[in-house]
Amino acid sequence: MDFPSFYMDHLAGGRLIIGLIASLHVLINHPLAVGAYPLLTWMEWWAHKHNRPDIDRLACRITFIVFIITTTVGAMTGVGIWLSTSLFAPFAIGSLLRVFFWGWFAEWLVFISEVVLICWWFLSWRKADTAEKKRKHIKIGVALSLMSWLTMALIVAVLGFMMKPGEWNQTRAFLDAMTNPLYAPQLGFRTFFALMTAAVFIWFTAFFFTRPKVAGDDGPKRLRRWIVYRMSHVVLVSLLGVFLFGTWYWNCIPETMKANSSVALLTQEFMSWHGRFQSLLGWTIVAFVVIGIGGLSNTFTLPRWALLVPSVMGIWLLGHFERAREFMRKPWVIGEYMYSNGIHKDELAFLQSEGLLRHATYVKHREVTEANKAECGRDVFMLACSRCHSTTGLNGVIEKFTLMYGADKPWDAAGMTLFIKGMHQTRTFMPPFPGTDKEAEALVAYILQLRENPQTLRGAQSEGITFAPVAKPVEEAGR
């Protein structure tokens, strides 16, 4: 309400952009930074201790891939999250910054240290050609691994807080926000998942660097067997950790959010496929177990294509987990504090009584009249609906009401108004309507106008900023 709306109608307001950037960042950060750095450091240590220069060279070559991806796409998507959330959800990121200012300050210091360490570690690898230099180089890798994990540990506090703030809702204390009920189980889950997917990545990548160059050379084959055997242990142990912490994590999620799981996993359109999805999830876990157990055998050589299965499924699992986690917390963007449309829980009753338009900053009108009804409805839509819905594009309101009433049947304005005012009772992922009865009627008038004349809704970046005269308080206006 206090920010002009940067809105992209065909992308449901821009939330899709936030989701894609954030998911890509996690897909890079977890396996290639949090998980891969400690495993590659361990490989370097093992090679130094057992005089295996072939393992050291392999670790260096895989590190080159990790270095390039994390310092380019990984870093840019991290910045992209800040940019996209500032544009499309300034109310949410602003509130989180006020709560986690010192936590994010610490995270930025840790992140800068991580960037310096990865550059130092990779660029000095080949120069560590003596025993003393190698020991110092390994210490750099240990420090890098710790900084990478600390970055995730600090951010996970924010992610857990957004679902279940816990005692913070009563105390407003920074420490209570950091140690929210979902913090420990989610951190453990993500740590082991990162190690598991990193092991599969290293395993898969190593196959491309262990091809024999000369006929009869058993060195590459011996190296491949070593990496498969060691990474299989990591996969199996990490899978157990994922299961244990994942179960704890699930049990800590509020029951009201668990009720959204079917929609969160498959969207409303595919809710009937829930059983099939559970089967697919089960087979994904079985694939990890089979690949891990198969890698423990010295007599059984896994083909390269077999590693594509857990690699692709690991990416799918992590991406889907992020989507489900984001959706399950609806109707909240911060649990029991702020709704997904930016309305504070404590402000809801006040706005429903006095009016949303009366207290919004960037609207054309403060009061609904017959002459400006549709225009007021447009502003109400932008304030109350646009964070998740478009007009005629992705997750469009016209599409939703067409499914309810039919394309060729008349739409009942009174029935639509009643539905909008009570939709949160039947669709628990929807926030309550934050306006008066007249504003609900205005929203319906705008939707009906869109049905007759579909038009793309343009945000402040295209339309410019509009200010209406400040409304008088209700008591004064009634005199």
Buried (B, 14 or more C-beta within 10 A) or exposed (E): BEBBBBBBBBBBBBBBBBBBBBBBBBBBBBBBBBBBBBBBBBBBBBBBEEEBEBBBBBBBBBBEBBBEBBBEBBBBBBEBBEEBBBBBBBBBBBBBEEBBEEBBEBBEEBBEBBBBBBEBBBEEBEEBEEEEEBEEBBEBBBBBBBBBBBBBBBBBBBBBBBBBBBBBBEEEEBEBBBBBBBBBBBBBBBBBBBBBBBBBBBBBBBBEBBEEEEEEEEEBEEBBBBBBEBBBEBBBBBBEBBEBBBEBBEEBBBEBBEEBBBBBBBEEEEEEBBEEBEEEBEEBBEBBBBBBEBBBEEEEBBEBEBBEBBBEBBBBBBBBBBBBBBBBBBBBBBBBBBBBBBBBBEBBEEBBEBBBBBBBBBBEBBBBEEEBBBBBBBBBBBBBBBBBBBBBBBBBBBBBBBEEBEEEEEBEEEEBBEBBBEBBEEBBBBBBBBBBEBBBBBBBBBBBBBBEEEEBBBBBEEEEEEEBEEBEEEEEEEE
